[in-house]
């Protein structure tokens, strides 16, 4: 009996110590950001942020909270959420001393090492990124545009073939996703997955997204969960492997094989057939003596990064256009006039697309309204601290960006910011230029600038012209045109439309 009593006392003492530690640590955590408004639960735990994301309604939940608490709100014991353009401009500036938060490191999925996206050490990240950047800019831009033209032509042909077979009602959202994955996989490694023409998710990538994104993107909000995700044991047990027969693991094997062949010099391609992988290996990586594995790690991230962002803007803008007849027909008319005047070729060039004022306004408004990312990508306040919107913020705090609220800011975009109205971007002037600058925040800035920005902009400029010069679109189910889940990025299901040939364009 005394022995049992002793164990009970020890257990009680341990419980008391744990409880005391929890209370003290919670008070300490709360104290450093006690002056920042936000949900009570977010002051002590990461549960509020996890819940907001995991529901699949993070845009609505965080947007409503931002309206309630202001441009700076607390979303975690060591995190704030902002929707202030001037603060973001300063954080993203070339001279910013804000490093990346650990959230980036926790996005790692390859046990072999970090990609340029998951690196958090600023000097190392900048050095690595500088080696990648030339392949996405300058003299390589025509290569990117040629690849895009190829796949836009393929997308148009696939839709046309469906119509010819009497399949006018089609899951347009899925076709656009297949198109985007094939484009990015060929751009990155010269070998498309072949999903679009086969109408098949060959590697099971999209199914994997549906299963993984909710828990992964919500889980990244909790630091200790992120640490588990990137632990050696977890990656060993659950990370995609090159021996997998489907999904990202199979893609990693294909990429690994392609990199080995490029580094061994057994693959040669003409200028017209070049891709990012060839440019990296021939012009940059081999020349500077970098190992194949580094190339594999960085290129592997291009498919999820490139496919899950631009595709959302394309599908979202397409739905907005089908839901707004006045904008739909005004866009069609501008394209028709440009064709009859001989101002655009087929396929349209990027420069020609940029000359169509209303089309550019539609692209910008669609991008604003259907921002491909909802929140996240935190930067860490430097050790000396900072002042954000007049509030002192101590060093080490993660600063998340609420893109949903930022892009619906009435101060920036007007009282009707919740309305899809491309006309707000017409006419030029300082205010339009400022709105365009705020839109550009989605691509980062300074050493945080997205590597795929050039391709994304070219694609957005051209895709709607090619689709709307060839087809007419109508939602198949006006009451519920799609199912959408919003985490850090978006998942869209069952986006069906009736598509017919447009014979009026000539």
C-alpha positions in Angstrom: 0.0 0.0 0.0 2.7 2.5 0.8 4.3 1.7 -2.5 1.1 2.5 -4.4 0.7 5.7 -2.3 4.3 6.8 -3.3 3.6 6.2 -7.0 0.4 8.3 -6.7 2.2 11.1 -5.0 4.9 11.0 -7.7 2.3 11.0 -10.4 0.5 13.9 -8.8 3.7 15.9 -8.4 4.6 15.3 -12.1 1.1 16.4 -13.2 1.4 19.5 -11.0 4.8 20.3 -12.6 3.5 19.8 -16.1 0.4 22.0 -15.3 2.6 24.7 -13.8 5.0 24.6 -16.7 2.1 24.9 -19.1 0.5 27.9 -17.3 3.8 29.7 -17.0 4.9 29.1 -20.6 1.4 30.1 -21.8 1.6 33.4 -19.9 5.1 34.1 -21.3 4.0 33.3 -24.8 0.9 35.5 -24.4 2.8 38.4 -22.9 5.1 39.2 -25.8 2.2 39.8 -28.1 -0.4 40.8 -25.6 -1.0 44.1 -27.4 -2.0 42.4 -30.7 -5.7 41.7 -31.1 -6.9 38.3 -32.2 -8.9 35.2 -31.3 -8.3 34.3 -27.6 -7.3 30.7 -28.5 -4.6 32.0 -30.8 -2.8 33.7 -27.9 -1.9 30.4 -26.3 -2.0 27.6 -28.9 -1.8 26.9 -32.6 -5.2 25.3 -32.6 -7.1 28.3 -34.0 -4.8 28.5 -37.1 -4.9 24.8 -37.6 -8.7 24.7 -37.4 -9.1 27.7 -39.7 -7.1 26.0 -42.4 -8.3 22.4 -41.9 -12.0 23.3 -42.4 -11.3 24.1 -46.0 -12.7 27.6 -45.5 -9.6 29.4 -44.4 -10.2 32.3 -46.8 -13.6 33.0 -45.2 -12.6 32.4 -41.6 -9.4 34.4 -41.8 -11.0 37.1 -43.9 -13.8 37.6 -41.4 -11.3 37.6 -38.5 -9.1 40.2 -40.3 -12.1 42.5 -40.7 -12.9 42.1 -37.0 -9.4 42.6 -35.6 -7.8 44.9 -38.1 -4.8 44.8 -40.5 -2.6 43.2 -37.9 -4.0 40.3 -35.9 -2.6 37.5 -33.8 -3.1 34.0 -35.2 -0.6 32.0 -33.2 1.5 32.3 -30.0 4.4 33.4 -32.2 2.6 34.5 -35.3 0.6 37.5 -36.7 -1.4 37.8 -39.9 -1.3 41.0 -41.8 -3.2 42.6 -44.8 -1.3 45.8 -45.0 0.3 46.6 -48.4 2.9 49.0 -47.1 4.3 46.5 -44.6 4.4 43.8 -47.2 6.2 46.1 -49.6 8.9 46.7 -46.9 9.2 43.1 -46.0 9.6 42.1 -49.7 12.0 44.9 -50.6 15.5 44.0 -51.9 17.1 45.4 -48.7 14.8 43.5 -46.4 16.5 41.9 -43.4 13.5 39.6 -42.8 14.5 35.9 -43.1 12.1 33.1 -44.0 10.1 31.4 -41.2 10.5 27.8 -40.3 7.2 27.1 -42.1 9.2 26.9 -45.3 11.5 24.2 -43.9 8.5 22.2 -42.8 7.3 21.9 -46.4 10.2 19.6 -47.3 9.1 16.2 -48.7 12.3 14.7 -50.0 14.6 13.0 -47.4 17.6 13.6 -49.6 17.8 17.3 -48.8 16.3 20.8 -49.1 15.0 22.4 -52.3 15.4 26.1 -52.9 11.9 26.6 -51.5 12.5 24.9 -48.2 15.8 26.6 -47.4 15.6 29.2 -44.6 19.2 30.4 -44.3 19.1 33.7 -46.3 22.6 33.7 -47.7 22.4 30.0 -48.7 19.0 30.5 -50.2 20.0 33.5 -52.2 23.1 31.8 -53.6 21.1 28.7 -54.6 18.3 30.8 -56.2 20.8 32.9 -58.1 21.9 29.8 -60.0 18.3 28.9 -60.9 17.1 32.3 -62.0 18.8 32.6 -65.4 16.9 29.6 -66.7 13.6 31.4 -66.1 14.5 34.8 -67.6 16.4 36.7 -70.3 17.2 34.7 -73.4 15.3 31.7 -72.2 11.9 33.5 -72.2 11.2 32.5 -75.8 11.8 28.9 -74.8 9.1 29.2 -72.1 6.7 30.9 -74.5 7.2 28.2 -77.2 6.4 25.5 -74.6 3.3 27.4 -73.5 2.1 27.8 -77.2 2.5 24.0 -77.7 0.3 23.2 -74.7 -2.2 25.9 -75.4 -2.6 24.4 -78.9 -3.0 20.9 -77.3 -5.6 22.1 -74.9 -7.6 23.7 -77.7 -7.4 20.6 -79.7 -8.5 18.3 -76.8 -11.5 20.5 -76.2 -12.3 20.5 -79.9 -12.1 16.7 -80.1 -14.4 16.4 -77.2 -17.0 18.7 -78.9 -16.7 16.7 -82.1 -17.5 13.5 -80.2 -20.6 15.1 -78.8 -19.1 15.6 -75.3 -19.8 19.3 -75.1 -20.4 19.1 -71.4 -17.0 18.4 -69.9 -15.1 18.8 -66.6 -13.2 21.9 -67.7 -11.5 22.3 -64.4 -9.9 18.9 -64.7 -8.8 19.5 -68.3 -7.1 22.8 -67.3 -5.3 21.0 -64.4 -4.1 18.3 -66.8 -2.9 21.0 -69.2 -1.0 22.8 -66.4 0.7 19.7 -65.1 1.8 18.7 -68.6 3.1 22.2 -69.3 5.1 22.4 -66.1 6.5 18.9 -66.3 7.7 19.5 -69.9 9.1 22.9 -69.1 11.0 21.6 -66.1 12.3 18.3 -67.4 11.4 18.0 -71.1 9.1 15.1 -70.5 5.3 15.8 -70.1 3.3 13.5 -67.9 0.8 13.0 -70.8 -2.3 13.6 -68.7 -4.1 16.0 -71.0 -4.3 14.0 -74.2 -5.0 10.7 -72.3 -7.5 12.4 -70.0 -5.8 10.5 -67.2 -3.9 11.3 -64.0 -1.0 9.1 -64.9 1.0 9.3 -61.7 -1.9 9.6 -59.3 -0.7 13.2 -58.6 -4.1 14.8 -58.4 -5.5 12.1 -56.2 -2.5 12.5 -53.9 -3.2 16.2 -53.7 -6.7 15.6 -52.5 -5.5 13.3 -49.8 -2.4 15.2 -48.7 -3.1 18.9 -49.0 -5.7 19.3 -46.2 -3.6 17.7 -43.5 -0.2 18.9 -44.8 -1.1 22.6 -45.3 -3.0 22.8 -42.0 -0.4 20.8 -40.1 2.4 23.2 -41.2 0.7 25.8 -39.0 1.8 23.8 -35.9 5.6 23.9 -35.5 6.0 20.6 -33.7 3.9 18.9 -36.4 6.1 20.5 -39.1 9.1 19.1 -37.3 7.5 15.7 -37.3 6.9 16.0 -41.1 10.6 16.6 -41.8 12.0 14.2 -39.2 14.2 11.4 -40.5 11.8 8.8 -39.3 8.7 10.3 -40.8 10.4 10.9 -44.2 11.8 7.4 -44.1 8.3 5.9 -43.6 6.0 8.3 -45.6 8.0 10.4 -48.0 7.6 9.7 -51.7 10.3 7.3 -53.0 11.8 6.8 -56.4 10.7 3.1 -56.2 7.0 4.1 -56.0 4.8 3.1 -58.9 2.6 6.2 -58.9 2.4 9.7 -57.5 5.2 12.1 -56.7 7.6 9.2 -56.1 7.3 8.0 -59.6 7.8 11.5 -60.9 11.0 11.7 -58.7 12.3 8.6 -60.4 11.6 10.0 -63.9 13.3 13.2 -62.9 16.3 11.4 -61.3 16.7 9.4 -64.5 16.5 12.5 -66.7 19.1 14.4 -64.6 21.5 11.4 -64.7 21.3 11.3 -68.4 21.8 15.0 -68.8 24.8 15.1 -66.5 26.3 12.1 -68.3 26.0 14.0 -71.6 23.8 11.3 -73.3 21.0 13.7 -74.1 21.1 16.4 -76.8 18.3 18.6 -77.9 17.8 21.3 -80.4 17.3 24.9 -79.4 13.6 24.6 -80.0 13.3 21.6 -77.8 15.3 22.9 -74.9 13.8 22.9 -71.4 14.8 24.3 -68.0 16.6 21.1 -67.0 18.8 21.3 -70.0 19.6 25.0 -69.5 20.5 24.3 -65.8 22.7 21.3 -66.5 24.5 22.7 -69.6 24.8 26.4 -68.7 24.9 26.5 -65.0 25.1 23.3 -62.9 27.8 21.4 -64.7 29.8 24.5 -65.4 29.9 25.4 -61.7 30.4 21.8 -60.5 27.1 21.3 -58.7 25.9 17.8 -58.0 22.9 16.2 -59.8 21.0 15.8 -56.5 20.7 19.5 -56.0 19.3 19.8 -59.5 16.8 17.0 -58.7 15.6 18.6 -55.5 15.0 22.0 -57.0 13.3 20.8 -60.2 11.1 18.4 -58.3 9.4 21.3 -56.5 8.5 23.0 -59.8 5.5 20.7 -60.6 3.5 21.3 -57.3 4.6 24.9 -57.2 3.8 25.7 -60.8 0.7 23.5 -61.2 -1.2 24.4 -58.0 -1.0 28.2 -58.4 -1.6 29.5 -61.9 -4.2 26.8 -62.5 -6.3 28.2 -59.8 -6.3 31.6 -61.3 -7.2 30.2 -64.7 -10.1 28.1 -63.5 -11.3 30.9 -61.1 -11.3 33.6 -63.8 -13.0 31.3 -66.2 -15.8 30.8 -63.7 -16.0 34.6 -63.0 -16.3 35.3 -66.7 -19.1 32.7 -67.2 -20.9 34.3 -64.2 -20.6 37.9 -65.4 -22.1 38.2 -68.9 -21.2 41.9 -69.4 -17.5 41.2 -68.9 -17.7 37.9 -70.8 -19.0 39.5 -74.0 -16.8 42.6 -73.7 -13.7 40.4 -73.6 -15.0 38.3 -76.6 -15.6 41.5 -78.6 -12.1 42.9 -77.9 -10.6 39.6 -79.0 -12.8 39.5 -82.1 -11.8 43.1 -83.1 -8.1 42.3 -82.6 -8.4 39.3 -84.9 -10.3 41.2 -87.6 -7.8 44.0 -87.4 -4.8 41.6 -87.7 -3.4 42.7 -84.4 -3.0 39.3 -82.9 -1.6 36.1 -84.4 -2.4 32.5 -83.7 -1.4 31.6 -81.1 -1.3 35.1 -79.7 2.2 36.3 -78.6 2.8 37.7 -75.2 3.5 41.2 -76.6 0.3 41.1 -78.6 -1.7 40.1 -75.6 -0.3 42.9 -73.5 -1.7 45.4 -76.0 -5.3 44.4 -75.4 -6.3 46.7 -72.7 -9.5 45.1 -71.6 -8.0 41.6 -71.7 -5.2 42.8 -69.4 -7.9 44.3 -67.0 -9.7 40.9 -66.9 -6.4 39.1 -66.2 -5.6 41.4 -63.4 -9.0 41.4 -61.9 -9.2 37.6 -62.2 -5.9 37.3 -60.5 -7.0 39.6 -57.7 -10.3 37.9 -57.2 -9.0 34.3 -57.4 -5.6 34.8 -55.8 -3.9 31.4 -56.1 -2.6 31.5 -52.5 -4.8 32.3 -49.6 -2.3 32.9 -46.7 1.0 31.7 -45.4 4.6 32.0 -46.5 5.7 33.8 -43.3 8.8 35.9 -42.9 10.4 36.2 -39.4 10.8 39.6 -37.7 14.5 40.3 -37.3 16.1 40.0 -33.8 15.9 43.8 -33.3 12.2 43.8 -33.7 10.0 46.0 -35.9 7.0 48.3 -35.9 4.0 47.1 -38.1 1.1 49.4 -38.5 2.2 51.4 -35.5 2.5 48.3 -33.2 5.8 47.1 -31.8 6.6 43.5 -32.8 9.4 41.6 -31.1 12.1 39.7 -33.0 11.4 36.1 -33.9 7.7 36.5 -34.6 6.3 35.0 -37.8 4.5 37.4 -40.1 1.9 35.6 -42.3 0.2 37.4 -45.1 -3.5 37.3 -45.6 -3.7 37.5 -49.4 -7.5 37.1 -49.4 -8.0 40.2 -47.3 -5.2 42.2 -49.0 -6.7 41.7 -52.4 -10.2 42.7 -51.2 -8.9 45.8 -49.5 -11.4 48.7 -50.0 -8.6 51.2 -49.4 -6.6 49.8 -52.3 -9.3 48.5 -54.8 -12.3 50.7 -53.9 -15.6 50.2 -52.1 -16.7 47.5 -54.5 -13.6 45.4 -53.9 -15.8 42.3 -53.3 -17.2 42.6 -56.9 -15.6 41.2 -60.0 -15.1 44.4 -62.1 -12.1 44.5 -64.5 -12.9 48.2 -65.3 -11.1 49.2 -62.2 -7.8 48.5 -64.0 -8.6 50.6 -67.0 -7.4 54.1 -67.7 -3.9 54.1 -66.2 -2.8 56.7 -63.7 -1.1 56.5 -60.3 -3.9 54.6 -58.6 -4.1 51.9 -61.2 -0.3 51.6 -61.0 -0.6 51.2 -57.2 -3.2 48.5 -57.6 -1.0 46.6 -60.0 1.9 46.9 -57.5 -0.2 45.4 -54.8 -1.2 42.5 -57.1 2.5 41.9 -57.7 2.9 41.1 -54.0 1.6 37.6 -54.8 4.9 36.9 -56.6 7.0 38.1 -53.6 9.7 40.7 -54.1 13.5 41.1 -53.7 15.1 37.8 -52.8 11.6 36.4 -52.2 10.5 36.8 -55.8 8.9 33.7 -57.3 11.1 31.9 -59.8 8.1 31.0 -62.0 6.8 34.6 -62.2 7.7 35.2 -65.8 6.0 32.0 -67.1 3.0 32.6 -64.9 2.5 36.1 -66.3 2.9 35.0 -69.9 0.5 32.2 -69.4 -2.2 34.4 -67.8 -1.8 36.9 -70.6 -2.4 34.3 -73.3 -4.6 31.6 -72.1 -8.0 33.5 -72.1 -7.4 34.8 -75.6 -6.8 31.3 -76.9 -9.8 29.8 -75.1 -12.2 32.6 -75.9 -11.2 33.0 -79.6 -12.1 29.4 -80.1 -15.0 28.5 -77.8 -18.0 29.7 -75.9 -18.4 28.6 -72.2 -21.4 28.0 -70.0 -21.6 26.7 -66.5 -23.2 23.2 -66.5 -24.6 23.7 -63.0 -25.3 27.4 -62.3 -26.5 26.7 -58.7 -23.2 24.9 -57.8 -20.6 25.3 -60.6 -17.9 23.7 -58.5 -16.8 22.4 -55.1 -13.9 24.4 -53.7 -11.8 23.9 -50.6 -9.4 26.6 -49.4 -6.2 25.8 -47.4 -3.0 27.7 -48.1 -3.7 26.8 -51.8 -7.0 25.7 -53.3 -8.6 22.4 -54.3 -11.4 22.5 -56.9 -13.6 19.5 -57.8 -16.5 19.0 -60.3 -16.0 22.1 -62.3 -18.2 21.2 -65.3 -19.0 23.5 -68.3 -20.7 23.2 -71.6 -18.2 24.2 -74.3 -19.1 24.9 -77.9 -17.2 26.1 -81.0 -17.3 29.9 -81.6 -17.8 30.2 -85.3 -18.0 34.0 -85.2 -14.3 34.7 -84.6 -13.4 33.8 -88.2 
